[in-house]
Structures are given as C-alpha cells and as structure tokens.
C-alpha cells in the first residue's frame, strides 16, 4: 500500500495550526462484536478541502465516515481502536462534548431526514439548540441558508409548511441547509446525491465546491465521476483496508496499486 500524501492547501505560513489536518485518522480499526470492518486505517483530512471515500459496497466507507463524529456509538457491539482527532483532540476523549462535536462535524445522510417541524424550523433547529442566534434572527438565518442551497425560491412563501410536502431532492437540500446553519468545521456526506435527479445533483456538487475552503468536506460516493469532479483527495478502501489515497488526479489517472487500477477500471466492485 502506498504512503498517503496530502495535497497542499493554501493558508497561513508553515508551522501554524492551520497547516495541520483538521482531522486525522491514525491506525484506526473498527468493528461490531467479533467482526472487524476497518483495519489499521490512517488518513489525514486536510483543512479546506474535499476528500472522497470510494470503494465497493461493504468496504467500510460509511463506517469510517460515521466514526468521524461518533455516529456509530450507539450501535450494538461497536468498538474502535486507534485515534480519530479533531484539531489534535481524540473525538472519543472523555472531555469531548458530543453535542459540540456534532455541531463542528456535521453530517448529511444518504436519505433525507427532515425533522417533523416546519421548513423554517428545520433549518434553524441546530442554531436554536446551540443558542447561536436570537429568536428575532432565526427567520433571517433560515433565509440565508435556504438561499445558499438554492432552495429559497421554491419555499420562500411556505416556510411554515411541512418539509414532507417537498420532493426528495428538496428535502435533501433542506437537510444540507440545516447542517450548514450551525457553521460546521467539517461536513460529512454519505452518498448525498444517490437518489437525486441530475439537476439537483449538480446543485449539490456546485454547493460543495463553493463551501471550500471555509468548510472541510468528506464525501462517500459510489459515483466515480462525482468523486473525480468534486474532490481534491480520494481514498480507496477495499475489504476494510485503505489501499491507496492521494490527490484525486493521481488516483484516477495514475494509481499505484493494482486493486485501485481494477476498481477504477470497473473490474472489481
């Protein structure tokens, strides 16, 4: 397996904290009961970049993604060895506040999961919970983030409506707005466009490009063309191992490992 290299990210002078990966995965193994799903994963997640996790179904991509903000914690039998750090602190440290962690490391799932409240209240649910804005500011916050995800035009006159009256694609954009409203440092995306039409997929991809470098993004995708279009770094997982990671252009155009060559070429997976 090749050494993981990180593309340069523009920023302050070398040696400052902003030069370090915003998150790092260091020799991490994960499993459920007797089953090991991930084995010895090491991966820096560079600040202000988009990292794509690719690999066939069952290789551990989503398990790794969900471990970054401890979404696996309540699954029966879950265990983890190694360190996953956010700004140098292990996310599993006893001093880590889970609510704060999930504000800083937000997540959007494969299937939209709007809350059973109004469209407006969905967007500002986290903002209200964290006391990030006054009551009088909440509608402005909702408008700002609905505009950011290109949903405002469709819902401006129905903010009090149920989100379940929206299309599936609109619900996913709403969930993106909700995640962005709490101003995360890192945004985790698990197959966010797998069930979306091409137009909505393009909206989401354009949004991701515009979010960096202010937000660091990690996206799980089976769509290799999407990974190639949007990411700076690509990590290929296979059978629970990190086979290869590096700049996306290198992974797709000049992979070093035979498994990567086979996957990119469509011969495995």
Secondary structure, 3 states (H helix, E strand, C coil): CCCCCCCCCCCCCCCCHHHCCCEEEEEEEEEECCEEEEEEEEEEECCCCEEEEECCCCCCHHHHHHHHCCCCCCCCCEEEEEEEEECCEECCCCCCCHHHHHHHEEEECCCCCCCCCEHHHHHHHHHHHCCCCCHHHHHHHHHHHHHHCCCHHHHCCCCCCEHHHCCHHHHHHHHHHHHHHCCCCEEEEECCCCCCCHHHHHHHHHHHHHHCCCCEEEEECCCHHHHHHHCCEEEEEECCEEEEEEEHHHHHHCCCCHHHHHHHCCCCC
